[in-house]
């Protein structure tokens, strides 16, 4: 059952039956935890839980597993791969002390990089629960996580974008038009990534070939990905398809991932297959993962944990496989899990902080569904805050409206806004290509697409099968 935690406030005594319940009660309010029945019953109980959690030694998380070791391969991964040497520098701290230390000048970018292997997801989740939004931003800004494939993602002072040219019927002309639109806005350095409307191996290969043709013809220093199931991608590799990145949505419990149709061995097989292709030019990070608060609860696989703690445990899976990209699709699951703009904003900052603290190259799909109590102004706010916090990448979609997945996210011009207002730049290799192609100046980030040689647009259309 775990240790009993208690706190006396005035004449009232609060008790929390174990660490899992204490963390759930300490979590800032969100609709998913209410749906799961693990939320604090009042603001006072939440504050008491946060004060109690602040006194818990970090060592406790190594001795009290939130999901039993023998029942969950993610727990086994977290415990078996914990680096005690890296942990030694913070082993004497409580959760509250850890927060204070993270905010101090002693916790430099270099120091944070040396201890990340000693931080478990549960430690990261716990400290985030007692931090204000500005705390999450400040510490995340200090956490530098750099990855590479055909360009370099995550360098300080840079913000990359996933060009997401989804189409409701996978029409190649529509997809090619969206790719062209994104490239002309300087989007696509993180990845050109398509969610296929028809999810099978044959269709995935067709879309992979289209993107590869564009990348090769114009020598674009970026990578492509079809966001199909990991087992489909393995089949694509075996069939000789031009696979750059292997994609999979991941969760923080074994049961969640089982509901998605894979386990850690599946990911290891896929990583080995992708590495064997040797398609990277400046690095070999070949995996792309997506996460999101609420996935474990929606799969009835949360083991009574709060959704943010489950989410953070997914970053142990990501960290294991050294991905090029990871992003939280923060508002996609819906208002049952994150009700409004305030909850979505908080979740996005939490996810980004926890992932970066653990050494995961985190980006964010700054998004919401149309039945949530949120709008594009909320997304503007979160996009700006994440840009300040050093987010690795965001999405770029025509008009911010994904016409295939039917949700609202960030557009090509939203990403350009964030780069301009915050003085951020694309990946360095991609920025040089934009200047070479006369799409964007390399110093002012001014779009020059009106001077783009018309042959570029005509030949891209030809690649899609259309008429020049």
Secondary structure by P-SEA (a helix, b strand, c coil): ccbbbbbbcccbbbbbccaaaaaaaaccccaaaaaaccccccaaaaaaaaaaaaacccccccccccccccccaaaaaaaaacccccccccccccaaaaaaaaacccccaaaaaaccccccaaaaaaaaaaccaaaaaaaaaabbbbbbcccccccccbbbbccccccccccaaaaaaaaaaaaaacccccccccccccccaaaaaaaaaaaaaaaaaacccccccccccaaaaaaaaaacccccbbbbbbcccaaaaaaacccaaaaaaaaaaaaaacccccccccbbbbbbccccccccccccccaaaaaaaaaaaaaaacccbbbbccccccccccccaaaaaaaaaaaaaaaaaaccbbbbcccccccccccaaaaaaaaaaaaaacccbbbbcccccccccbbbbbcaaaaaaaaaaacccccaaaaaaaaaaccccccccccccccccaaaaaaaaaaacccc
